[in-house]
Each structure stands twice: as structure tokens, then as C-alpha cells.
Amino acid sequence: MYRRALELIPGGVNSPVRAMRAVGLDEPLFVRRGEGAYIEDLDGNRYVDWVMSWGPLLFGHADHETIAAVVEAAERGTTFGAPTEAEVELAAEIVDAVPSVEKVRLVSSGTEAAMSAVRLARAHTARDRILKFAGCYHGHVDALLASAGSGVATLGLPSSPGIPTRVTEHTIVSPYNDVDAAAAAVARYGEGLAAIIVEPVAGNMGVVPPERGFLTALRRLCDGSGALLIFDEVITGFRVARGGAQERFGISPDLTVLGKIAGGGLPLAAFGGRSEIMDRLAPGGDVYQAGTLSGNPLATAAGLAVLRRLRDPHVYDELEARGARLEAALAPHGHVQRVGAMATLFMTDGPVRNFADAQACDTDRYGALFRHLLAHGVYVAPSQFECMFVSLAHGDEEIERTAQALADFDG
């Protein structure tokens, strides 16, 4: 299948990390089906799945309530390109859950949501510059696909061919969890700063929690400079709390980017914030954003089937408890960092507080661990710089099976 894919699809995959080259495999795992906490490959091998489609499957694979909602919606039609009641209902669920969001616009991907939030911030402030943090990923939109240079804070350079330097010349990159560096960047570039965008819990360099005072400092820097604070909660939204990281840490951004769980595992994302900012969007305002499949009825049905169940606070009590048990199983084998139902086993002895720390991890050892676990029927992220995602489908049996597989690893 991989040989055929290579003839038809660039690199044989439709998203680069799936190729599994970072963990020393010559070909990827092709999944045939999933059920609960397990996936099955084309050869019929079953694996405990800690990737969970990179986070959205809070109730596990093939969740019956989600499937029933999608089937019922599909029987009424798969797409209309016109408003539906479910769009309004999903928007209401998001507004009710996420503390800072008064109005929300549905889109189809996290990249699209982040791109649109940045455009809106630039229009609202009439400024161009964006401050982001090294190791935080906000989709592959040109202006945000920039990496850090040397020094306290540098103007971002493109991280990929095909992105003109002029596109990222207004992107400033600073180290994550470094308040002094962020303050220096705002002092230097703040007059033209439209927004600071951040993952409130980093999930794209592995799980890196915000240090005490970091998010508060970003809020104050934005308030003092007139910039907007954007939380990218594509991963953390509805996962670390019903209201996301902003609920968990008590910090209110001006704009929020959501995805993954918001669509119940189907292609749906969103961005939202205060009404006075969101009302700048067309057709009521002058900032253009559109999408033919935005608010797709299948995706909104899946999102509603999941989000409505998250009103029960016991969901998060259970996720926290299961996350803690997984953390205990991982701890003897490296340095574990966890926030709620997301965790990373870093191949290092000390804490990881930024992207430089993450890059210093022993990625060869992580690759050996990945291959060992896969051979023992446990599937974790095929990259040191990603998360393990706990779901309500993961019970003691899956955690114990993972612990047993880890016990046999001599690295």
C-alpha cells in the first residue's frame, strides 16, 4: 500500500508526521479501523492507541453517540452551503463553554482558524506585527510558519521554501515561557504589534505547560501595548477543561482558536472572541473570511454529540485520574510532562520548558521506544515533539498493557 501511495501522493502521506521517518521507520502504519482505545492495521494487528487522531477523540474511536449523530445528519444531506440549525447550536455550546468567547465563526481546519484570527487582529488594531513563540505551531499558514533565530527575540524567518521573506518579516519569534524575552520583543516592536499568539499549553513540541506567571504576563503585555492576545486552543480546547486552558489557568484572551474536539473528530474548527472584535467579520463588517464547507452538517452533528456530554464535570475528573495513572506508568522511563488528558514522555532527565529544551531530547532513544512499543501492540505519537492523548475509552487494562510494554524496554 505504501509503494502505491508513493506513486500517487507526495511522500506517500497526506500529512508529514504520518510518514514515521522521525522514529526510524521506512513506511507508515496504515489503519483499517478503530474501536474504543484501539486501532487495527491492514494486517489485522491491534494496538492501544494513545494518538487518538491527534486529540479529538475524547470518547474513543467509533463512539456510538457520535456515529449515530453523523448518520442521522447524513440522511438529511451531507452539505448545503447554507445556514443550518446545527451551526447555531454548536456555536451556542462553544460560547457557553469557553469563557472569553461571545461570538464564534466556524471553519474547516485549525490552520484556517488561526489564519483568520490573525487577519481579524490585524484589522481590529490596524497593525501588522505578530509575536509568536518558538515551538508553538499554528497551522501551515505562511505568516505563522516561522521559526526562532538567535538572541532574545528575532524577526521570524520562513521555515519552509515557498514562503517569501516579506511574508514573515512582521512575525516576531520569542522563546516559550520566557517573560523577559516577550517583554523585550514588545518593547522593541510593540508600537506596531497587532497580536501575541500562543498555545497556552504547548502541544507541538510535546507537552510544555506555561510556567507560573507566563500567561498573566502576556495578558499584561497586550493590555499595555494595545495588542490582542490570541490563545491557540486547537489542542487544549475542551481537553484540559471544558473551557480549555483559559478556564484552567484563569486567563482571558481576546481571541481563541479551536479545533479537534470542537468537531468531534470531523474536519471542523472555529475562532471566536469578544463581540466587538468578531463583528468586524463580513458580512456585517469589513474583514473578509469565507468557506463553502464551513459549518458542515456532518461535522456540526459530531461536534454537538461530543460537546453536549462535556457539560458533565465528572468527564474531566475521570480524564484527570486516567491521565495521572498513565503518567505514573511512564515516569520510570524518562521525564513526563502532563496537563490533564495530554502528556509527553520526554527522553531527557530534566524539565522541558521551551523548544530548545525539547530539541535537546534524545530523539534516537525515543525512536527506539516507539518501535518497541509498536511491536508490543502500543501506538504512541511517531515524534518526540507530540502528545499522548488520554480518552474515556482508555481504562486500567490499556494503561497496564502500556506499562508492561514499557517495562520490557531497555533503550
N, C-alpha and C positions, 0 to 999 in steps of 0.2 A: 504493500500500500504506500509506503514511504517513497519507493522508487517511482511509482506512478505519480504521487503528489509532486515530486521534484520536477517532473516533466510539465506539470500544469500550474503549479503555484510557486512563486518565488521563495526559495529556501524550503519548500515543502510544507510550510505552515502559514497561517493567516495572522499570527502574532508572534514576534521573535522568540520570547521566552519559552514557547512551547517546543522549540527545536531541541531543548535539553542539552545543548552543547556546553553550557556553563557547568554542567555536572558530569561531563566526560562521556556522554552517550552519543553514539553515531546516528541514532534515529529516535524519534519521539514515541511516546506511548499513544496509541490510538484507542480511544474509548468507544465502547459499543453501547453501554447503558450504565445507568446509575440507580441506586436504590438506597434510601436512608443515608448511612455513613459510608457506603461502599460504591466503588466504580468497578466496572468489568472491562477488560481489554478485548481486542478482536480474537485473541486466542482462548478466551474464556477464563483468564486469570482474574481473581477478585482481590481488591486492595482496600484497606481502610483509607479513606480519602480525607486528608487534612487541608486540601486546597479549596475544595468546595466552590469550584468555578471562580476562584479568587475572591470569595467573600459573600456573595449574595444569598447563598442557600442556608439561611438561618434555621430552617426546619428540615434540612437534608434534601437529598436527591428525590425526584419524583414524588414530592409531597402531595398527598391526595387532595387536600383542600385547594392547593394552588392549581393542580391539574384540572380539577372539576370546574374551577372558575374560568380557566382559559378555554376549556372545551365548550362551556356554555356561551362564552363570548364569541368564540369562533363560529358557532352555529348561527349567530346573528350577523356575521360578516367579519372579515379579517382586517379591513381598513376602509376608511371613508374619506379621509381628508377634510372632515367637517367636525364641528364640536360634538362631543358626546357627554352624557350624564356622568360616566365613569371618570372622565377627566376632572370634572368639578369635585367629585367625591374624593379622588386621590389628592387633589390639591388641598382639600379640607383636612385630610388626615395629616399631610405634611405640615400645614400651618399649625394644627393643633399640637403636633409633637415637637417641632423644632422651635426653641424659644425666640429666636431672632427673626423668624420668617413671618411676615404679614401677608405677602403675596408671592406666588411662585409660578414659574414658567416651565413647562415640561418639554424636554428634548429627548434625543435618542441615544446619546453617549456622554460619558464623562468629559471627553475632550471638547465636545460641542458646548457643554455646560460651562466649563472653565473658560473657554474662549469667549463666550457670550457675557459671562460675569465680568471679565476684564474689559471688554468693549464698553459695557454699561458703566463701569467705574471710571473709565477714561472720559466718557461723555458727561457723567454727572459732575466730575471735578474739573473738566476742561484742562486736564493734564495728560501727559504721555507716559511717564516713567512707572515701572512696576518693580517692586522689591520682592524677590523670591529667595528660597533657601536651598543650598546645595543638598542634593539627595531627595528633595521633595519633587514628586512627579505630578504634573497637572495635565496629562494628556500630551499628544504629539503636535499640538498647535505651535506654529513657528515661533511666536514671541516668547513662549514659555519653555521651549526646548533648548535651554541654555544652561551651561554648567559654570561652576565657580572657577575663578582664576586665583592667583596668589594674592596675599595681602588680606586686610581686614574685610574689605568688601570691594568687589570689582564690577565693572560693567560686564554683562554676560556675553560670552562668545557662543556662536552656534555650536550645538552638539551633534549636528548631522549635516552632511553635504545637502545642497538643495535649499538651504536657508540662507538668504543674503545677510551679511553682517549688519546692514542697516535695519533689518527687521528686529534684531536683538539689541541694538545699540541703546534702547531705552529700558532694557531689562538689567536690573542690578541683582547680583547674587551674593548672598551672605551665608556664613556657616549657621547651621541649625543650632538652637539652644545657646547662642552667643548674643546676649543682650547688648554688650558693648559694641559689637560689630554692627548690629542692626541700628543702634543709636548713631554710630558714626556714619553709616550709609544715609540715614535720614537727615543728619546734619549737613552732609555734603550735597545730597540730591533732593532733599525734601521739598524745596520750593516747586519742583515740577513733578512731585510724586502723586500718582493717581491712586495707588493701592499697594498694600502689602498682602501677598497671598501666601498661605501656609497650610500644610497639613497639621492640624492641631495635635494629632499623634502621627508621627511619620510612619508610613507603612510601605514605602517604596525604597527604603534602604534597610529593610527589616523593621521590626517594631522599635521605634525610638520615642519614648514618652517625652513630653515637654518638661523641662526642669522647672522647679518651683519659681514662679515669677516671670517666666519667659512669655507666656501668652498675655499676662497682665501688662507687661512692658510693651508688647506690640500694640495692645489696645491704646495705651497712653501715647505711644509714638504717633499713632494715627490721629488721635484726638488733637495732639499738639501741632501736627503738620497739615491737617485738613485732608489727609489721605483716607481712603476707605480700607477697612480690614476685611479680607476675604478668607473664610475658612473653607478649605477643600475637604469636605467630609464624604467624599465618594466611598471611602473605605470605612470610616468611623461612624458615619450616619446610620442610626438605628442599630448599630452593633455594640458600641461601648456603653450606650444608654439609648433609651427611646429617642431622646432629643439630641443624641450624638455627643461628641466631645464637648460642645459648648454647654450642654447640660451638666455633664460630668465634672467639668472644671469651672463652671460658673462664669464664663467669659462670653460676651455677646458680640459677634461680628456684625458688619454692615451687610455683607452678602455671604451666602452659603451655597456651596456646590455639592450636590447629592447624586448618588447613582447606586448601582449594585442592588442592595436590599430594597431600595425605593421602587424598583421594578420587579421585585420578586424573582429575579433571575432572568428576566427577559430584557431585551435592549430598551432601557428607559433610564433617563437621568433628568436632573432638574437643577435650577438655580433660583434662589429666592432671597428676599430681604425686606427692608422697610418699604412701605408703600410709596413714599415719596421718591425713592430711587427706582423701584420696579415700574412705576407709572411712566418713566421715560421711554419704555419699550413701545414699539409700534404694535398695534395701530393707534393707540392713544397718544403715544409720544413719538419722538423723532429718532430713536435708536432702533435700527432695523435688525430683526432676527426672525428667522422663519424655518420651517421644516415640514415637509409633506407628511412624514410619518410620526411627527411629534404627537404624543398622547395616543399612540396606537391602542386600539381597544383590547387586544390580547395582553399587551404589556400593562395597561392600567388595571385590567382584571387581576393579573398576577400580583401586582403591587398592592392592591386593596386586600387580596386574600392574605397577604403576609402582614401588612401594617396594622390591620384591624386586630390581629391577635397579639400585637405588641403592646396593646393597652394594658395587658395583664402584667403587673410588676414582677410576678413570680418567674416570668420568662428570663429576666435579667438576673434574678437570684440564682436560677439554675445554670445559666451561662457562666456566671462568675464562679460557681462551685466547680463546674466541669473544667473551666479554664485553670483553676487552681490545682486540680488533680493532674491535669496534663503538665503543668509547669513543674510539679514535683517529680513527675516521671522523666522529664527532660533534664532537670537540673544537674544530675551527676555527669553529664556528657558535654558540658560547655557552659556558656553564660546565657541564661534565659532572661528575656525581657518580655513582659506581658502587660497588656491593658485590657481588662475584661476578656472578651472572647476572641482576642487576637494575640499571637505570641510568635517569637522567633528564638530559635536556638542558635546563638552566635558561636562560631568556632574561635573563641578568644577567652582570656581569663578575666578581663575587666569589663566594666560597663561600656556600652556604646552610646555616646551622646550626640554624635553627628556623623556626617557621611565619611569623613576622613577615618574615624574610628571603625566604621563598618568596612571600609575598603582595606583596612589593616587585618581583617579576619583571615583565617586560613581557609581559603576557598577550595583548595585541593582536598583538604580533610572533609569539608562539607560535601564535596562531590562524592567522596568515598562513602560518606554516611548515606547520602541519597541512594546510591547504587545498592548499598547493603540493605537499606530499608525496603527498597522496591523488590529486591529478591526475596524478602521475608513478608511480602504482602502488605506493605505500608507505603502510601504515596504522600510525600511531602512536597513542598514547593521546589521546583528544579532550579533554584537560585538561592544563594545565601542572603540575598537582598530582598526577600519577600517574607510573607507571613504564613503561619499556620492559622486556620480559621476553625474555631470551635462552633459546633451547631448543636441543636437539641436532639439530633439523631445520634450524636456521639455519647455513648454510655460507658459504664465501667469496663465492659468487655473490650471495647475498642481502645480505651486508654491502656488497659492491661496488655493487650496484644502489642501495642506500640512500645510499651515499657519492656516487654520480653525481647522484642526485636532489637531495641537499643542495648539491652544487656549483653547481647552477643557481639556487639560492635567493638573492635579493638583499635580501629582507626589508624 
